[in-house]
Amino acid sequence: MEFKDFPLKDEIKEALLRRGITAPTPIQAAALPLALEGKDLIGQARTGTGKTLAFALPIAQGLEASKERGRLPRALVLTPTRELALQVSGELQAVAPHLKVVTVYGGTGYGKQKEELARGADVVVATPGRALDYLRQGALDLSQVRIAVLDEADEMLSMGFEEEVEAILSATPKERQTLLFSATLPSWARKLAERYMKSPVVINVVREEGITYQEEAIPAPGDRLSLLSDVLFVKAPKRAIVFTRTKAETEEVATGLLRLGHPARAIHGDLSQTDRERVMRAFREGEVRVLVATDVAARGLDIPEVDLVVHYRFPDKPETYQHRSGRTGRAGRGGEVVILYGPRERRELSELERAVGRTLKRVNPPTPEEVLEAKWHHLLARLARVPERDYKLYQDFASRLFAEGRVEVVAALMALLLGGAPKEKSLLTGEEGWLTFKATGPRLTLPRLVALLKEAGLEVGKIAQGEEGFYVDLRPQDLPRLSEVQGVKLERAKRVEVLPEAYAGAASRGGSPRGRRTSRF
């Protein structure tokens, strides 16, 4: 079915055609027939699947144009954030230019918004807090509302807007049509339906949409920033969003990524609207490729081409994981989701998997060789963008270097541009200051391996069992003493073909004869 088959006004169909929109998404196809009939409905679909049009079109179809000054709104849309409110307003104005849409939200002055409301509105798109302020001040009259929409209801709940939403709905006529859209369906949404909706039809297209992104879980060492940088180099996304927990951490991570060679910016609640728009414009245009955001700041941002979502910090609940991850893999496009988890978060990871009904693929941290190869390709891409007028000045010098075979000079230049040699890291955990070796030998068992390493006075780190022998982390400074280990063949590992959950024991460190702790098994 296409939009031309729906009972929509010709001008609405033409507006959709001008934008190249011909076929509905699953949520639109399921919701539109019911909404156009005037039925209440609950639509459950992931963020970025076209929910806005699913309610914008019924509003555009159901409301006639009016020029009456001071007219009261006949449609109300509540959204959790000002960014989403602005996005919804833009969508409504695009499909219903005959309607006057007034957007009200916090973080800006009251005067201009009050003036807009006083002049009259057909549709009001609002955040709950500011809408309730105007309602109490008498600046917003909802007595003529025919259609009320709650967009991203679960997000409004997580932001603490329960009381505001209920107070606003109570100020609208009981006979209104109510449309509720949400990625998840918390108990509060069901209570709203019981109290404020008339026999709503429930539509759930989350299962139909399926998961269009790959999910990976990577064990994180103490230095998460270094691991994040490696992941970004190896994955090489055109656009990525990194989720942190606090405003301070967004700045810390974004600054650190810039230092490590990634065009990153932070976005959080303390940024002014002008600064937020500047960051988002740079992100959309590709000047900024990594957006570091808090959950609150990212709500309502419409960014359809995100290739990678990284959970830098473990999400506080499954719904948060779903909302974050839903930023990628939109509209049928593929995407990747990576969650970094510490040793103490393994249980939470298992609980998350049970809650979402999927098993995340366990992946080891990128190896130094993989990171170096990725950086090399990153450098080639940068060099390809250097204008001819800039590099032409240096062509004679380059020709002399090649004629003299000065490979070491080129290598030194690469080292400067790529940040020097990669730091030694464990292939098991990504932690710096450790080297991973493959240990093999006749009748080699885990206790025997630990005992032999201790006898040689080596500090033992993480150990994991492989198909042939074991992988073990040792200190770089202990390399001269490897020959003292009897009964074991130790070879430097370039790759570890073992999943993180196969690690034997905790990541305790120690193992010298002087009493330092060894791995606990």
N, C-alpha and C positions, 0 to 999 in steps of 0.2 A: 504493500500500500504506500502511496505517496501523498504529500500534503494536498495535492490537487483533488484527491478523493474525499477529503474531509469537508464538512459543511462550514466552510470559512468564507468570509467576504472576499470578493475579488481583489480588493486593494491589499488585503493581508497576504493572499497567495502571491500577488505581484511583488510585495515587499520581500517575501521569502525567496522568490526566484532571483531577484536582484542580488541577493547575498549568496546565491548558489546553493540554497538549502532546498532540497527536493524530497528527500525521504526522512521519515522520523526515526529517532533512536528508539530502543525498546521501551524506555519509560514514557516517551512521548506517544508512541503507538498504543500503549496500554491505557494511559491516563486521559488522553484527549477525548475519546468518545464519551467517557463517563463525565468528565468535567464540562463538556459542551452541553450535556443533558441536564446540567445543574446539580449533579449528585456530589455529596461530600466524599472525599477519598483520602486515603493515606498511601502515599507513594514512597516505597523504599528502594533506593538506588544509590550507587556510589557517587561520590563527588565527581563532577566533570562529565556526566553522562547525558546532559541536556535537560535537567529538571526545570531550568528557568523557562524555556519555551513551553514546557508542559503546562505551566500556569499562566504565562504571559499571553498565549494565544486565546485561551478562554476569556481572559479579561478584555483583550482587544476585540473579540467577537461580541461579547455581551454588553459592552458599554457604548452608547452613542455619543457623538461629539456634542459639546455644549459650550456656549460662549457666555453663559451667565456669570457675572462677576460675584465673587464670594461664595460660589457653589461649594457644597460639602463633598468630600471624597466618597465615591461609590465603590472603591476597591482599596484594600489595605494589604500591604506585603510587609511582613516582619522578617528581618534578617539578623544574624548575630553580630555582624561587623559592618563598619562604614564602607569597606572595600566591596563587600558583597552587595550592599545597598546601592552603591554607584553602578556596579556591574548590572544589577537587575534593572535599574532605571534606564540604562543605556539600551538594554534588550527591549524593554517595553516601548521606548521612544522609537526604536527601529521598526517594530512591527505594528505599532499603533500611533502614528504621527498625529492622528486626529484627537488624541487624548493628552491632557496636560498632566504630566507626572512631576510631583514634588518629592524631593528626597530630603529626609531629615535624619541627622546622626550627631553623635557627640564629638568632642574634640574641636569644635569651632563655635563661633558666636551664635546667639539666639536670634538676633535682630533680622538678618536677611531671611532666615528660614520662616520666621513668623510672618514676615511681609508676604512671602510666597503663599503661605497657607491662607492668609487673609484675602488675597486676590482670587482665591478659588483653585480647587484641584479636582481632577477626576480620579487620580490614583495617588496614594501616598505610600512611598517605600521608606521604611524607617527601621532604626535599631530600637530595641525595646525601651532602653533607658530614656532616650531623648523623646520618644513617642509618649511615654507616661508623663514626663515633665510637661509637655505641651497639653496633654489631656487634663492634668490637674490645674494648669494655668488658664484653661479655657481657650487656648489657642488652637486646639485640635478637637473637632466635633466628629464623632464616628457614628452618629445616629442614622446616617443614610448608607452605610456600608452594605453592599450586596454580596461582595466576595471578599473573604479574608484568607490570606495565605501565610502559612508558617514555613519558611524556607530554612533548611538545616536545623530542624527542631532539636536534634540531639546536641548540636553545638551550642544552642541557646541554653540548654540545660547545663552543660558543662561549664558555661560562663556565669551561671548563677542567675539566670533571668526568669526563673519559674514564676515568681510573684508578679513581675512586670507583665509577662505575657498573659497570665490569667486575668489581671486587672484590665488590660487592654481589650481582651476578648469579651469581658463582661460589659464593656461600654459599647459594644456593637449589637445590632438587632439579632434576636434569637433566630429569625427566619433566614439569616444570611447563609450563603454557601461557604463551606470551609474546606480548604485544601491544605494538607500537611505533608511535607516532604522531608525525608531524613535518610541518612546513610544506614543508620542503625535504628532500632525501635526500643528505646528504654522504657521503663515502666511509667515514667512521667508522661511520655507521649501517649501511651494507652489511656492514662487517666484523663488527659486532655480530650481524647476522642470520646470517652464516656460522658464527659461533662459538657463539652462544647460542640460536639458534632452529631449529626443526624444519620444514624445507621451507615457509617462510612464504609465504602468498599476498600479493601486492603489490596494493594498491588505490590508485589515483591519481584523485582527483576534482577536482584543482586545475583541470584543463582544462574539466571539466564545469561547474564553478562559474562559470568565466569571471571577468572583471574587472568589478565593479559600481561602480567609482569612476572619476571623470575624473582624468586626470593632466596636470599643467601644470608646465613648467619656466620659472622667471623669473630673468633675469640680476640679480645682486645687486651693488650698489655697496659701498663701504667701510662705510657705515652700514647694516648689515643690520637693526638694530632698527627704524629708521624705516620701512624697506620692509615688515618683518613687521607693524608696526602698521597700515600702509596696507592690506595684504592682508586683515588681520582685519576692518578696518572695512568694506571693500568686499564681502568674502565673507559677513560677518555670520553666522558659524556659531553654533548653540546650544551646541555643545561642540566644542572643538578641542584637539588635542594637538600641541605643538611639540617636536621632538626636537633636542637639543643633544648635544655630545660629552662635556662635563665637568660635574661637580657645581657648580663655581664659576659656570659659564656659565648653568646653570639659574636660579640665584639672580639673576644679573645681568640676564638676559632677563626673568624674572618681575617683578622690581622695576621695570625699565624700562617694561614693558607697563602695570603699575599706574599709573605716572606719566603714561602717555599715554592713560589712560582705559579700559583693559581689565581686567576682573576676572580676574586671573591668579595662580596659585600654582605654586611649584616642588616637584618631588618627586624625591628622589635617595637614595642609599644611606646618607647620614649622618643622615637623619631617623629619629627613634624610631618604633616601630610605632604608638604612640598618635598622633603627629603625622601619620604617613602615613594612618592611618584617618580622622583629622579632615579632611585635605585631600581625600581621596577621597569622603568623605560630602558635603562642600561642592560637589564637582564633580558628583556624581550628582544633587544637589538643585537644581543650577543657580545656586547662589550664586557659584561659581567657574565661569567659562566657558572658560578657557584653562588647560590643564595643561602646564607646561614640564617635560620629563622627559629623563633619560638613558635609553639603551637598556636598561641593566641594571635601573634602577628601574621601568621600564614593563612588564617581563616579568611575565606572570601576572596583570596587572590586567584585570579583566573589566568592560569599559565598552562595552556594545553600541550606544549611540546617538551615537557620535562622527561629526560631519558633515565635519570637516576635519582632515587630517593635514598638518603642515608639517615638511619636512626643513630645519631652520634651518642645519644644517651637513651637508655632503655625506656620505652613508653610507659606511662603510669597505669594504663589499662588497655585492654584489647581494642576498644573503640578508638583510642588515640592512634594505635598502630594502623588500624584500618583507614582512618582519615589521612594520616601522613602518607601511607603507601598509595592511597588513591590519587595522589598527585601525578603519578606516572601511569603508563599503560592506558591512557584515555582514548576514547573514540576509536577503539580497535587497534591502536598503535601498541607496539610492544614497549617494554620498559624493564628496569631492574630496580629491585629494592634490596638494600643491604642493612642489616642490623648488627651493630657492634655490641658485644656482651662480655662482661668481665667474669672471672672465675666464680664469683658469688651470685651471678645472675643466671646460672644454668637452670636452676629450678624454675625461675620466672620464665625462661625461654620455653621450657616444656609446658608450663601452664598456658602461655600465650598460644602455643601450637594447638593445645586442646580447645582453647576458646575460639580460635578462628577456623578450626577444623582442617588445618593443613600442616604438613611437615616442612619446615624450612631446610633447605640444603645447607649442610655444614661445609664450610670452605676454609682452608688454611689461609693465613695472611699471604699477600704477594711476596714472592722471593726477591732478593736483591737483584738477581739477573732479570726477572720480569719487569721490575721497576726501572732498571737501567735501559732496557730495550724500549719501554714505553716512553721514557724521557727522551731517548734518541729520536723517536718518531715525532714527539712533541716539538723538539728542536727543529727538525726538518720542516714541520708545518710553519713554525715561526719564521724560519729563514726564507721560505717560499713567499712570504708576505712582505719581505723587504723590497722597497721600490728600487728599480734599476739605477736611478740617479744616485742613490745612496751607496750601493755596493760597487758601482763602476769605478769609483775613486780608488778602490783597494784591489782591483783586478791584477795590476802589475805586481803588487806584493805577493798575491796568492800564486801567480804564475811562477815567480822566483822560488817560492817555498816548494812547489811541486817539482820544479826542475831540479832542485837540490835534494829532493826526497826527504824533506824535513817533516816526516810524519809525526814526530814527537811534539812539534809546535802546534800542529792541527789538533792533536790529542789534548794538549794543554789548554787550547782555546775552548775545546768541548768541555773540559773539566770545569773551566771558569763559568761557562754558560749553564752547565747542568748541575752545578753545586758541588763539585768534587766527587770523590769516591763515596758510594753508598755506605752507610754505617752498618757494621756487623749486627745482624739480628738473628734471633732464634727463628727457625722455619716452623716451629711448633706453635709459638705464641706471638711472634712479632716483637718480642722484647729485646731491647738493645743490650749489648754487652755479653751476648751468648752466641756460640756457634753450634750448629746441629751436625751431629755425626751419625753415621750408620754403623751399628755394632753387630758383628756376626762372629760366630765361633761354634765349635762342636758342643752339643748339649748345653747351649747357653740359655739360662733362665733369668728372669728378672732379678731375683735375690742374688744370684751369682754375679750378674753384671754389676749390680750396685756394690757388692763386696769387693770385686776386683778393682773398680774405679776408686773406692775408698783406700784400698791398700796402696795405690799409687799416689795418694794424697791429692786427688782431683776434687774440685768442687762440682757437685752434680746438680743439674737443674731438672728440667722436665724430661720425662721418659715416655715414649709411646711404642707400642708393639706393632711391627710391620709384618708383612707376609714372610719375609726372610730376615729374621733378627729384630733389632730394636733401633729406634731413633732416640738419641740422647743429647741434651744440651750441656755443653762444657764451656768454661771460660777461655777466651782467646789467650790470656796470659799463661794458661796451662799447656799450651801446644808443645813446648819443649819436653814435657814429661809424658807425652802420649806413648813414647816407646817403652816406658816403664810398666805399662799395663800388660800383664801376662794373660795369655789364653783368650784374648779378644782382638779381633781385627777392627780397627776404627778407621773409617773413610769419611772424608768431608761430604756431607749430603748436599746435593744441589736442589733437590725437590723431595718433599715428603708425601708419599702416597698413602696417607692415613688420615681419617677424619678426626677432628678435634675431640669428639666424645670418646675416642679410643684411648685417650691419655691415661696412663697408669698413675694414680695418685694425685695429690695436690701439687701446686706449683711451689713447693717449699724449696729452699735453696740451702746448700751446704754440702758437706762430704769430706772435709779434711780431717786428718788424724788429730788435729788440735781441738776437736770437740764441736766444730760447726755442725749444724743439723744436716742430715741427709734427707732424701725424699722419703716420705712416709708411705708405706705399702702394707 
